[in-house]
């Protein structure tokens, strides 16, 4: 029962969260969500692997904040 509630919440929350992102981040998040690897995404977007990794981390932090979770600062 709990997983079905979480799945239902995700189906509502994820599109809402995506709608808050700029176009580039929304497209990247969608690519990563379907399993695109860092190198593939970097090539697809014409960016470095480091850039994709950084944005991936930022997207994860933003998703956590969207749910009201505390995001630890990276030193």
C-alpha positions as CSV (number, residue, x, y, z in Angstrom):
1,X,0.0,0.0,0.0
2,X,2.8,2.4,0.9
3,X,4.6,2.0,-2.4
4,X,1.4,2.7,-4.4
5,X,0.8,5.9,-2.4
6,X,4.4,6.9,-3.1
7,X,4.0,6.1,-6.8
8,X,0.8,8.1,-7.0
9,X,2.5,11.1,-5.3
10,X,5.5,10.8,-7.7
11,X,3.2,10.8,-10.8
12,X,1.7,14.1,-9.5
13,X,4.9,15.7,-8.1
14,X,7.4,14.9,-10.8
15,X,5.7,16.8,-13.6
16,X,5.1,19.7,-11.3
17,X,8.8,19.8,-10.4
18,X,9.8,19.5,-14.0
19,X,7.6,22.4,-14.9
20,X,9.7,24.6,-12.5
21,X,12.9,23.9,-14.3
22,X,14.4,25.8,-17.2
23,X,14.2,24.1,-20.6
24,X,17.7,22.8,-20.6
25,X,17.5,21.3,-17.1
26,X,14.1,19.8,-17.9
27,X,15.4,18.1,-21.0
28,X,18.5,16.9,-19.2
29,X,16.4,15.6,-16.2
30,X,14.2,13.7,-18.7
31,X,17.2,12.1,-20.4
32,X,18.8,11.1,-17.1
33,X,15.5,9.8,-15.8
34,X,15.2,7.3,-18.7
35,X,18.7,6.0,-18.0
36,X,20.9,8.2,-20.1
37,X,24.5,7.9,-18.8
38,X,26.6,10.9,-18.0
39,X,28.8,10.6,-21.1
40,X,25.9,10.0,-23.4
41,X,24.0,13.0,-22.0
42,X,27.2,15.2,-22.3
43,X,27.6,14.3,-26.0
44,X,23.9,14.8,-26.6
45,X,23.9,18.3,-25.0
46,X,27.4,19.2,-26.4
47,X,28.7,19.7,-22.8
48,X,31.4,18.1,-20.7
49,X,30.8,15.1,-18.4
50,X,31.7,17.3,-15.4
51,X,28.9,19.8,-16.4
52,X,26.4,16.9,-16.6
53,X,27.5,15.5,-13.3
54,X,27.2,19.0,-11.6
55,X,23.7,19.6,-13.0
56,X,22.7,16.0,-12.0
57,X,23.7,16.8,-8.4
58,X,21.9,20.1,-8.5
59,X,18.8,18.5,-9.9
60,X,18.9,15.9,-7.1
61,X,19.3,18.7,-4.5
62,X,16.4,20.7,-6.1
63,X,14.2,17.6,-6.1
64,X,14.9,17.1,-2.4
65,X,14.1,20.7,-1.6
66,X,10.9,20.4,-3.6
67,X,9.9,17.7,-1.1
68,X,11.0,19.8,1.9
69,X,14.0,17.7,2.6
70,X,17.2,19.3,4.0
71,X,20.1,19.3,1.6
72,X,23.5,19.0,3.2
73,X,26.0,21.6,2.1
74,X,29.0,20.3,0.1
75,X,32.3,21.5,1.5
